[in-house]
Amino acid sequence: MKIRHLRESDYRRMRWKNGGGWTTELYSQPLHDGSEGFGWRVSIADIESDGAFSTFPQCDRWIALLEGNGMRLEFDGAPTAMLDQRLDFVHFSGDVRIGGSLIDGPVRDFNLIARRDLWQCEVRHRPLVGSMLFAASAADIWFVHLAAGSARIEHRGELPEIAAGDSLLLETDGAGGSVVIDGGGEVVVIRLTRAASL
């Protein structure tokens, strides 16, 4: 498996057009045909005020609270969802109009957006206690974000320690194999498998 270690210096931070917050893009995979947009994107948003979310047609979205007292997700024509438990993910369609209403002060949240016709995704929050195995046979891509603590990649002594806030992009390269991460803390694990149509 190919391993890419992503740090803060690799991320891209952008101010929202409406001035209500910031997006830090951890990783964005371009579309395979070279057209504008992305196949999937992982980001962290710093939300400073109430406001409408951007829509992402043909996409599925996952969002979870990282820091702060939380936010109400107000969907057009659907019940409100509460984002008030750390790293408890809410899944919804990017086609739907949605507004965010802060409960008490700014929040930081974790986001995955993926084209549903291109990728099948699973998003999990897990404690990291000892070793965690990522097998090439289980996914085309693993994206692992260390939300807290520290870790290292076993048997890859040339790679630096993984610090809180860092991410790993693990891609199948046709050779199979696996990657083992060892440490203590908590991780967000995203498993991405190419849709059958590809």
N, C-alpha and C positions, 0 to 999 in steps of 0.2 A: 504493500500500500504506500502511496505517496503521502507524505506528511508536510503540511505547511503550518508553521507556528505564527499566529497573527497577534501583534501587540498594538498598543495604543498608537504608535507611530505609523502603523499600517491602516488604521481606521480613517474614515473621512467624515468630518463634522460639518453640518450645514444648517444655517438658520432657516426656519420656515418662512415662506413668502408672507404669511399673515402676521408674523412677528410673535406668535404665541408659544414658540418653543424651538427646540433644536433636535436634529436627528444626527446620531453618530452611526454611520454605516460600517458595520463590522465586516461584511462581505456581500458582494453582489455578483451573481453569475450571469454573464451576458447570454442572450438567446443564441442558440446554435446556428441560426441562419444569418446572424450578423445584423438583424434589424434592431431598431431602437427598443429599449426596455430591458427587462431581466427575466430569467427563468425562475429565480428565487433570490431573496434578499433577507439578510439578518441585520437588525439594527437595534439601537437603544435610543429611546426618545426622552428628552427632558421637556415636560409639559408645564408651562408657567401660567396658563389661563384656560378658561373654558373655550370650547370651540368645536367646529366641525372637522371630522377626519377626511382626508383625501380618499376617494374611491379608487379601487384597483380592479377593473373589470377582468373577468376570467380567472381571478385569483382567489385562493383561500388565505385566511389570516389567522394568526395565533398571537395573543398578547397577554402579558402577565406583569404584575407589579414587581418592581425591583426595590424602590425606595419611596417613602412618603406615606401619607395616610389614605391614599386610594382615590378612585375615580368611578363615577357612574358612566356606563356605556349606554347611551340612549339610541336605540335602533329605530329606524323608520318602519312602523307597522309591526314591531315585535317587542316583547317584554324587555325592560331594562336589565342589564347585567351589572353586578358590582365587581369592581376590580380592587379588592381591599385585603387580599391574602397574598403574601409574598410568593411569587413564582407559582401561583395557581392559574393555569392558562385557560383563557376563553378563546374558543374557536368560532369563527364566523366567516361569512362570504364577503369578499372585497367589493362585490357589486352593490352591497347594501349601503344606503346613506346612514351615517352614524355620527353622533355628537358625544363629546366628552365633557363631563361636569365634575370638577375637582371637589373632593369632600372637604378637605381642610389643608390648603397650601399646595405647592408644586409637587409633582411626582416624577419618578423615572420609571420607564417600563421597557420590557424586552419584547421584540417583535420579530415574527417570521411572516413573510409574504411569499407565496409560491403559485405559479401558474398551475391550475388543477389539471389541465390537459397534458402537461409535461412531467409533473412530479407528484408522487405519492409521498406524504410526509407524516412522520410521527414525532411529537414533541413531548419530552419528559423532563421533569425536575427530579434530580436524584442526589442523595447524600453521597459523598465520596469518602469511603472508609476503607483504606487499603487499595486493592487492585480492581480495575474495571477493564473488561475485554471488549474490543471492537473488532468484529470479524468482517473481512472483505465479502464473504458470501452472504451476509445479512443485509447489505445495502450497497448502493453505488457510491454514495457519499455519506460520511458522518461529519456533522459540525458539532463541536464540543466547546462550550463556553464555561470557563471557570468563574462562577459567580462569587465564590469566597474560598479562602484557603490557599494552598499551594500544592503542586503536583510535579511529577516528572514522567517521562516516557521510558519504560523499562527497556533495557538492552540497547538503548540509543544514547550512549554516554556523550556523544558529540553535540547533542541538542541541549539547550539551556533549560533551566527550571521554568515551569509554567506558573506564572504569578496570577493572583486574582485580577480579573478583568481581561486576561488573555484568552485567546481562542485557538482551537486546532481544526484544520480542514484536512480530513482523511479521505483520500480518493482511491477507489479501486483502479489498479493499473494493469489488470489482466494477469498478474502474477499470483493472485490470491494472498494468503497470509493474514496477519492480524496485528493489531497494535494494543499494547497494554499500558494503561495509565495508572500510576500509583501515587497516592497522596491522601490528603485530608481536606475536607471542605464541602462544597456543593457545586454541582454542575447542571447546566442545561444541555441535554443531549437531543440532537435533531438527526433523525434517520431519513435520508432521501433516496427514493428508488424511482428510476425512470418509469414513466407510464408505459403501459403495454403498447401504445400506439407508436412509440419511438423505435 
